[in-house]
């Protein structure tokens, strides 16, 4: 741990899916975790050495499956995984994301309880006060928001999903304390998006204008680059950090290392992006690549307003198709590795979706955007 007063080092990563994600049930990270656990923890301890705070988006539910069905075994892990994350250096986990309610309210509460049991701060719980910490003479406030249609428990949402409430919290915190470092974790955007939408950029800038110092984005499973804006740092999406998703763009990830210094005159936040690549064993390791510069250039174009909303959705459809083809190739090659009950159920579901497409009743590709909700609230706040 760093010991210099008024200087703080923070590491942040994107999605932690230490589970079998939906298309990799019975063959994913969750099923193979025991085989990679030791090397994964050793690698993470090295990456986070010297950090005072380590933050990640925990897109996994602490849940004991009732059976071995496809539905029950997706997106879940035992509580020992949370203990391992603590041992690897994690001190804050965001719970507000689109999979946190996948195993019901009990699953969400179990996940929160596991974090508290092992000394990790869970953020993103609905109606809770911001998490306030003081480390090395620096005071921090951590808030979290999920901007996503709730599929699993729409009538029992336990995570923070109200944009207006978080905007109000940021304003209130800033009005009370000019020196406070305000960090907002945001689960937003669309899967496989290589850059943020215009609405996301507008919301990010509004959060900073209202007082946020750092915005940590996730959900797209793809790194989208980092912006320095009015002295603040905006990471639009940090991609998957630990995941079994096979598309190349979903295995390109990063560690965002923030250095916060504060004295009686000012606070300063500097950042460094450390590119990583998840290998065949799903362990992220430091690695440079041309994708880093390409993604940075794409973000610069988005920030300059060079992409229309139609351009954004064209990019989404293209990347969705590429990701689907990557999985289809993986499934064909590895179908024998899946549990029979899982692969047979997946084949039935694939056939059902294909039949709907032939009948013209499929909703595939019709992604429900939350951008109109963002724009509406921003206009009301003006």
N, C-alpha and C positions, 0 to 999 in steps of 0.2 A: 504493500500500500504506500502511495506517495505521502510524504510527511510535510511538504512545504506549505506554510500557512498561506491562505488566500490564493491558492492555485489548485485546480482540480482537473483530473483527467477522467473523461467519460468515454466508454466504448459502447457503441450501439450496433445492433445487427437486426436483420429483418425477420422473416418467418422461421419459427422453430417448430417444425412439424415432425416431432419425434414419435412417429406413429405410422400406420399404414394409411396413406391418403386414398381417396375413393377408388382411383383406377389401379391401385397397386395393393389392394387388400390381399393379405397372406404372403406377399413377396416384398413388402416395403421396409422402410426403416424400422418400424415397430417390430416386425417379425425377425429382423436381423440385428436388432439393437445389441443383444448380448455379445454378438461376434465383433462388433465395432466399438463397443463401449469404452474400453480401456484406451485405445488409440485416440478416439474422439475426445475424451476428457483431457488426455495429455496434450493434444493439439490446442484445445481451447484454453487451457491454463497458460500455455506459451503465448497465445495471441493476446490474452487479456492481462498479461503480467504488467504490473505498475498502474493499472487502472483503479481509480477510487470507486467507480460506479460502472456497472455493466447492465445494459438494458436490452431486452429482446421482446419480440411479439410472440407470445406462447399460443400458437394456433393448434393446440392439442388439448384434449379433455382428459382429466384424471377420472377414469371410469373402468369398472370391472365388468366385462361383457357377460351378459346372461347366457349367451350361446355363441356359437362360432359362425353365425350368419354374416352375410355381406354388410348389412346395416349395423350390426352390433360391433363389428371389429374395426370399423373405420374411425380414424381421427381420435384414437384414445390410447392411453398409456397408464401404467401403474404409478402410484405416487413416488416410488423410488426414482423415477426420472427427474422429478423436481429436486429431489435431494442431490442427484448428480449434477444438475445445472448449478445449484448452489456451490457444490464442490469445484465446479469449473470456473466459478467467479461471478455468476449472475447474481445481481442484488435487486433488480426490478424486472417484473414480467408484466407485459400488457395482456389483459384478458378480454378486452373489448374488440372482438373480431367476429366474422361471419360463421365460424365453426364453434364458438364457445358454448352455444346452446344445443349443439347437435345431439347430446345425450341428456337433454332435459335440464330442468332447474337443479336436480340433484347433482348432475355432472358439473355444472358451473360452480355450485357450492363446494363440491369435493375439490375442484381445482384451486379455488380460493383458499380453502382450508389447508391444502398441501403446501401452498406457498407460505402461508403464515406459520405452519409447523416447522418449516425448514429455514425460516428467517429471511424469506424473499418478500419484498413489497409488491403486492398485487395492485395494479392500477386499472381503472376502467370500470369499476363497480358503480352501478347507477345510484345517484343521489349521495354518493360519498363526497366528503370534503377533499380538496386536492391534497396529495401526499406532500408534506413539507419536510425537507431534510436539511441538515447543516453538516457539511463536510469540509475540513481544512479551512474553516473561516468563510466558506461560501454557502449562502442559503439558496436552496432549490425548491421549486414547486413543480410537481409532476401531475399532469392531467392527461386524460385519454378520451377518445371519441371514436365510435364506429359508425360510418356512414354507409349503410348497406341494408337492403331489404331483408328483414328477418324471416327465414323460411321455416325454422324448426319450432320455435315457441313464440309466435307473434303476440300472444296475449299475456306472456309472462316474461318480458324482457328484463334481464337482471344487469345488463351492461349499459354504459352511457351511450346514448344514440342521438342526443339532442344538440344540434349545432348551436342554436341560440343560447343554450345554457352554458356551453363551453366558452363562447364568445363573451358572455357576461362574466364568467369566472375570471377570464384573462384580464378583462378591463378592471374588475374589482381588485384583483391581486396587484396589478400594476399601479393603481391609484393609491394603494396602501403602502407600497414598498418599491421605490425606484431601483434599488440594488438587487432585488430578488431575480434569480435566473429562472425563467418560466419555460418549461419544456412540455410540449404537447405532442402526444402520440396519436396519430390519425390513421385509421383503417378505412381506405377510400379507394375510389377509382374502379378500374375494370381489369379483369384477369388478362394477362398477356399484353398489356399496354406497355409499349417501350418508352412512352413519354406521358406526362400528365395532360389531362384535358384543360381547356381554357377555364372551366369552372373551378377545378382544383387549384390552379394557379391563383385565381381571384381570391379563393378562400384562404390560401396560404398567406398571401400578401395582407389580407384583412387581419388575420390572426397576429401577424407581426406588427402591423400598424396599431393594433389594440394593445400590444405589449409583450407578445411571445418572443422569446429569444432563440428557441430551437424547435423545429418541427420534424418529427420522425415519422415518415410515411411507410405504409405497407399495404399489401393485398394483391398487387398485380403479379406477384411471383417473378417479376423482372426488375432489374435495377433501372432507375430512371434518371440518375444524376442528382447533383447537389447544387443548390443556388446560394450565393451570398447576397442577402437583401437587407439593406439598411442596418448593417451590423449584426443581423441574425443569420442563422444557418437553416436552410430548408432542404431536407433529404426527402424527395418526393416519393421514392420507393427504394428500399434497400434489397428488394428481391428475396428469394429463399435463402436462408442461411443453412438450415439442416432440413432436407427434404428428399423424397424418393422420386420426384417428378423428373422425367428423362429429357424433355426438350432442352436443347443446348442453352437457350436464353434463360431457362429456369435454373441452370446450374452455375451461372455467372453471378457472383455475389460480392459482398464487400463487408468490411468493418469500418464504421465511421468513428474516428478518434477525435474527440473534442477536447480542447484545452481551454479552461475557463480561468482567467486571472482577474483579480478584483482588489482594488485599493480604495483609499478614501476619495479618489478623484473619478474613477471610472471602472467599468467592467469591460473585459474584452474576451471574445470567443473566437478562437481559431479552430480550423478543422483540417483533417487529413483523411483522405479516402484510401483505404488499403484493399485493393482488389483481391478477390479469392475465387477459386474454382472448385466446385464439388466434383470429386473423382467418382470412379465406378463404385467405390465403397460408400459414397454419399458423405464423406468427410470433407468439409471445406478447408482448403489450404491456400496460402498466399500464392498468387499467380498474376502476372501481368498479361494483358491481351489487347488486341486491337479494339475489342468491343468496348473498352473503357472510353476511348476517345470518340468512338462512333456514338455511344450513348450520350456523352457530354455534348457533342455537336447537335444531336437531336433535341436535347433539352434547350440548348441555346436558341434553336429555331422556334421551339414552342414558346419560349419566353418572349421572343421577338414578335409573336403573333403570326407566324408564317403558316400555321396549320389551322384550317377552319374546323368547325365541329364535324363536318362531313369527312374531312381528311382524317380526323381522329378515328371515326367509326370504320372507315376503310382500312386503316391500320389494324384495328382490333379484329375485324373479320379475317384479314390476311394472317395475322398471328395465331388466331384461334384455329384456323385450318391447318397451319403448320404444326401446332402443338398436337392437334388431333391425329395427324398423320404420324407423328413421332410415337405417340402412344400405340397406335394401331400396329406399327411395325414391331414395337416392343412386345405387345401382347401375342402376336403371331409367333414371334421367336421364342417366347418364354411361357407359352400357355401351359406346358407340362409342369412348370414350377408352381403354378397356382394350385391351391386346394380345389378339389373337384367341385365342391358345393359352391365355391366362390366363382370359379371360371364359368360354370354352367349358368349361374344366375346372371353373370355379366353378359354372356352370349344371348340370353333371353331378353335382357334389357336392350342390348344393341339391336336385336332383331325388331323389337317393339318400336324403337325410335326410327329405324329404317322404314318400317311399314307406315308410320305416321307421315314421314317425308313423302312417300309414294302417294299417299292419300291427300297430301297437301294440308294436313292438320298439325304438322310439327311446329314447335316453338323454338327449335334449335336455331341458334344464331340471333335470336331476338333478345338481346341483353337489355335488362331494365336499368336504365341509367338513373343515378341519383343526382345528376347534374342540375335538372330543373329545381329540385329541392334546395340545393346549395344556392343557386341564383336567386330564388324567391326569398330565402332568409337573408341573404346579403342585401337585397333591395329593401327589405323591411327594416334592416339595421341602419340604413343610411339616414 
